[in-house]
């Protein structure tokens, strides 16, 4: 069996029973179950949701995106071996820890397979909640060019690249294009202030202004839980993105929960502690892949300049990256997952067949 066979690249073509279009993101695909199947599973499995709650099957892939493009390698390698299983394993680990620490639930109800989540439909809060403990990346670039205000927070003079910040910073940005909000441009991923959120809480899908304080608490507490655990492994939790939404439990209580993934190498920067103390940055996250791409192509401006998107898409489509580049990324993802969870990440021989088999046999979701 070739390495390419062990990669799940296409995840939107499974024969899961659904009466809605399959939604495919950069990495995950979502299959909304029929109303009958949702009701049956809720009853059979005892999920803590309303009897008529819509459920979905979320299938992760091994695809890798960076700079808004999907990348592939030579030899028909359409993703990074082990990446999907590593991402899910890390998220599952942190979500369980959040629950153990009394923080909040997640949208995940069941995990039939390392590539698969059964999730409940949530009403998303339209904010990407970004938490930063160090100044690096886009924040450093803006600071270095003289910016001192970030999301309404004033940073002091004299900070150096990759330095620990005086306090944990919450720098939210818009999730999708929001219209008609004063001082908030109608564009995706625009920084917003706490004041913007409070003054326009309904436009951001918050139910009341108290929930903004609660979301900030969940954000800080979640960040600290992960940061403390990573510190035990001599890894530094640099920054991350969380997403939140509302769901209603079986008793009719509406609650704010964590959504999407948390604390993964895709949504966070994680640095090696020993290297940092030696004055070096060793990335245990997707940032390493971004740096590889910036060094690999002769004109890195294509990857950084949003006005050159057509060239960037062509670059990703027309270049087979060397297999050893993708295997280096595989080692980063599986290595950090094994460190965090304490369990090996085994490459599935044929992930698609396994998923179909389990969803047919144990969940009766495939005819």
C-alpha positions in Angstrom: 0.0 0.0 0.0 1.4 3.4 -1.0 1.7 6.3 1.4 -0.9 8.2 -0.7 -3.5 5.5 0.1 -3.0 6.2 3.8 -4.0 9.8 3.4 -7.6 10.9 3.5 -7.6 13.8 1.1 -11.2 13.7 -0.3 -13.7 13.6 2.6 -16.9 14.9 1.0 -17.8 11.9 -1.0 -18.8 9.3 1.7 -22.2 7.6 1.2 -23.6 9.0 4.5 -27.3 9.4 4.5 -28.1 13.1 4.2 -30.8 15.3 2.6 -28.6 18.4 2.5 -25.5 19.4 0.6 -22.2 18.4 2.1 -20.3 21.4 3.5 -16.6 21.1 2.8 -14.1 23.4 4.5 -10.3 23.5 4.1 -9.8 20.5 6.3 -13.2 19.1 7.5 -16.4 18.1 5.8 -19.8 18.2 7.4 -22.7 15.9 6.7 -26.1 17.0 8.2 -28.0 13.9 9.2 -31.7 13.5 8.3 -34.2 14.5 11.0 -35.1 10.8 11.5 -31.5 9.7 11.9 -30.8 12.6 14.3 -33.8 11.7 16.5 -32.9 8.0 16.4 -29.3 8.6 17.5 -30.2 11.0 20.2 -32.6 8.4 21.7 -30.3 5.4 21.2 -27.1 7.0 22.4 -28.6 9.3 25.1 -26.9 12.4 23.9 -27.5 15.5 26.1 -29.3 17.5 23.6 -33.0 18.4 22.7 -34.8 15.4 21.1 -35.1 17.3 17.8 -31.6 18.8 17.7 -29.9 18.6 14.3 -26.8 16.4 14.3 -24.0 16.2 11.8 -21.1 13.9 11.0 -17.9 15.8 10.8 -15.1 14.1 8.9 -11.5 15.4 9.1 -9.1 15.0 6.3 -5.3 15.0 6.0 -5.3 18.1 3.7 -3.0 20.9 4.6 -3.8 24.5 4.0 -1.6 27.5 4.4 -1.8 31.1 3.1 -5.5 30.3 2.2 -4.4 27.5 -0.2 -4.5 23.7 -0.2 -1.0 22.1 -0.8 0.0 18.7 -2.2 3.1 16.7 -2.7 4.8 14.5 -5.3 3.8 10.9 -5.7 0.1 11.7 -5.6 0.3 12.8 -1.9 -2.7 15.0 -1.4 -2.1 15.7 2.3 0.0 15.0 5.3 0.0 11.4 6.6 -1.4 11.3 10.2 -2.4 14.9 10.3 -6.1 14.4 10.6 -5.9 11.8 13.3 -3.4 14.0 15.2 -5.6 17.1 15.1 -8.7 15.2 16.3 -6.7 13.4 19.1 -5.3 16.8 20.4 -8.7 18.5 20.3 -10.4 15.5 22.0 -7.7 15.6 24.7 -8.2 19.3 25.4 -12.0 19.2 25.3 -12.0 16.4 27.9 -9.6 18.5 30.1 -11.9 21.5 29.8 -14.8 19.4 31.0 -12.7 17.9 33.8 -11.8 21.5 34.9 -15.5 22.5 34.8 -15.1 25.0 32.0 -17.7 24.3 29.3 -18.8 21.5 26.9 -17.9 21.3 23.3 -20.1 20.6 20.2 -18.8 17.0 20.1 -21.2 14.3 21.2 -19.4 11.1 20.1 -16.2 10.0 18.5 -16.9 6.9 16.3 -13.4 6.9 14.6 -10.2 8.9 14.9 -11.3 10.9 11.8 -14.9 11.3 12.8 -16.9 13.5 15.2 -20.7 13.4 15.7 -21.6 17.0 16.6 -24.7 19.0 17.5 -25.7 22.1 15.6 -24.7 25.3 17.4 -25.5 28.9 16.8 -22.0 30.3 16.3 -20.8 33.5 17.9 -19.4 35.6 15.0 -16.1 36.2 16.6 -12.8 34.4 16.2 -11.4 34.5 19.7 -7.7 34.9 19.5 -5.5 34.7 22.6 -1.8 35.7 22.6 0.9 35.1 25.2 3.9 36.2 23.0 4.3 38.9 20.4 5.1 37.2 17.1 3.6 36.8 13.6 1.2 39.4 12.3 1.1 41.2 15.6 4.9 41.6 15.7 4.9 42.8 12.0 2.3 45.5 12.9 4.1 46.5 16.1 7.4 46.7 14.3 5.8 49.1 11.9 4.8 51.4 14.7 1.3 50.1 15.7 0.7 50.1 19.4 -3.1 49.6 19.7 -4.5 46.1 19.1 -8.2 45.6 19.5 -8.4 48.6 21.8 -5.5 47.4 23.9 -2.4 49.6 24.2 0.9 47.8 24.1 4.0 49.3 25.8 7.1 50.6 23.9 10.2 48.5 23.6 8.8 45.0 23.1 11.1 42.6 21.1 10.1 39.9 18.6 8.9 36.7 20.2 9.0 38.2 23.7 6.4 37.2 26.3 3.7 39.8 26.6 3.1 41.7 29.9 -0.3 40.0 30.1 -2.5 37.5 28.1 -4.0 39.4 25.2 -7.5 38.8 23.8 -7.6 40.1 20.2 -10.9 39.1 18.7 -11.7 39.4 15.0 -14.8 39.0 12.9 -15.8 35.5 11.7 -17.2 36.1 8.2 -18.4 39.4 6.8 -20.6 41.3 9.2 -22.6 44.2 7.9 -23.9 47.5 9.4 -21.7 47.5 12.6 -20.3 51.0 13.4 -16.4 51.1 13.1 -16.2 47.5 11.8 -15.3 47.2 8.1 -17.4 44.8 6.1 -14.6 42.2 5.6 -13.7 38.8 7.0 -11.2 38.6 9.8 -11.2 42.2 10.9 -9.9 43.1 14.4 -12.6 44.3 16.8 -12.5 45.8 20.3 -14.3 44.7 23.5 -16.3 47.9 23.2 -17.4 46.9 19.6 -18.6 43.6 21.0 -20.5 45.1 23.9 -22.1 47.9 21.9 -23.2 45.5 19.1 -23.5 42.2 21.0 -26.6 41.1 19.0 -24.8 41.6 15.7 -22.0 39.3 16.9 -24.7 36.7 18.0 -24.2 37.1 21.7 -27.4 36.8 23.7 -26.4 39.5 26.2 -23.4 41.5 27.3 -22.8 39.2 30.3 -22.0 36.5 27.8 -19.1 38.6 26.5 -17.5 38.4 30.0 -18.2 34.7 30.1 -16.7 34.1 26.7 -13.6 36.0 27.8 -13.4 33.8 30.9 -13.8 30.6 28.9 -11.1 32.0 26.5 -8.6 32.8 29.3 -9.3 29.6 31.3 -9.1 27.4 28.2 -5.8 29.0 27.2 -4.4 28.6 30.7 -5.4 25.0 31.0 -3.6 24.1 27.7 -0.7 26.4 28.5 -0.1 24.7 31.9 -0.3 21.2 30.5 2.1 22.1 27.6 4.5 23.6 30.1 4.8 20.2 31.8 6.0 18.9 28.4 8.4 21.9 28.1 6.3 23.3 25.2 5.2 27.0 25.1 1.6 27.8 24.2 2.2 31.0 22.2 -1.2 31.9 20.8 -4.4 30.3 19.6 -7.8 30.7 18.2 -11.0 29.5 19.9 -14.6 29.5 18.5 -17.8 29.5 20.5 -21.5 28.9 20.0 -24.8 28.3 21.7 -26.6 25.0 22.1 -29.6 23.7 24.2 -29.2 20.6 26.4 -31.8 17.9 27.0 -33.3 19.9 29.9 -33.8 23.0 27.7 -30.9 25.0 29.2 -29.1 27.1 26.6 -25.4 27.3 27.1 -22.2 28.7 25.5 -19.8 25.9 24.3 -16.5 25.5 22.6 -16.7 24.8 18.9 -14.4 23.7 16.1 -11.0 22.5 17.3 -8.9 23.8 20.2 -5.2 23.9 20.9 -4.1 22.1 17.7 -1.0 22.8 15.6 -3.5 24.2 13.0 -5.1 26.7 15.2 -2.2 27.6 17.5 1.5 28.3 17.7 3.4 25.9 19.9 7.2 26.4 20.6 9.8 24.1 22.0 10.7 25.3 25.5 14.4 24.3 25.5 15.0 25.9 22.1 13.3 29.1 23.2 15.6 29.4 26.2 18.5 29.0 23.8 17.3 31.9 21.8 15.8 29.8 19.0 12.3 29.3 17.8 11.4 25.7 17.0 7.8 25.4 15.8 5.6 22.4 16.8 2.7 23.8 14.7 1.7 24.6 11.2 3.8 27.8 11.4 6.8 25.5 10.6 5.1 24.6 7.2 4.4 28.3 6.5 8.1 29.0 7.0 9.1 26.1 4.8 6.9 27.5 2.0 8.3 31.0 2.4 11.8 29.6 2.1 11.0 27.2 -0.7 9.6 29.6 -3.3 11.9 32.3 -4.8 9.2 35.0 -4.5 7.7 34.8 -1.0 5.7 38.0 -1.6 3.2 35.9 -3.5 2.4 34.1 -0.3 2.2 37.2 1.8 0.5 39.7 -0.5 -3.3 39.4 -0.7 -3.3 41.3 -3.9 -1.5 38.4 -5.6 -4.1 35.7 -4.8 -4.5 34.4 -8.4 -0.7 33.8 -8.5 -0.8 32.2 -5.1 -3.6 29.8 -6.0 -1.6 28.9 -9.2 1.5 28.3 -7.1 -0.3 25.8 -4.8 -2.1 24.1 -7.7 0.9 23.7 -10.0 3.6 22.6 -7.5 4.1 19.1 -6.2 6.0 19.7 -2.9 8.8 17.2 -2.2 7.6 14.2 -0.2 10.2 14.8 2.5 8.7 18.3 3.2 5.2 16.7 3.9 6.8 13.9 5.9 8.6 16.6 8.0 5.2 18.2 8.7 3.7 14.7 9.5 6.4 14.2 12.2 5.6 17.6 13.7 1.8 16.9 13.9 2.1 13.2 15.1 5.0 14.0 17.4 3.2 16.8 19.3 -0.1 14.8 19.4 1.7 11.8 20.9 3.4 14.1 23.4 0.1 15.7 24.4 -2.0 12.6 24.6 0.6 10.1 25.6 -0.7 7.7 23.0 0.7 6.7 19.6 -0.9 8.0 16.4 -1.2 5.1 14.1 -1.6 5.6 10.3 -4.8 4.0 9.1 -4.3 1.6 6.2 -7.5 2.7 4.5 -9.3 5.4 6.4 -12.3 5.8 4.1 -13.3 2.1 4.2 -12.9 2.0 8.0 -15.2 5.1 8.4 -17.8 3.7 6.1 -17.7 0.3 7.9 -18.2 1.8 11.4 -20.9 4.3 10.4 -22.8 1.5 8.7 -22.4 -1.1 11.4 -22.7 0.9 14.7 -24.7 3.9 13.7 -26.8 2.7 10.7 -26.0 5.9 8.8 -25.0 4.2 5.5 -27.4 2.1 3.4 
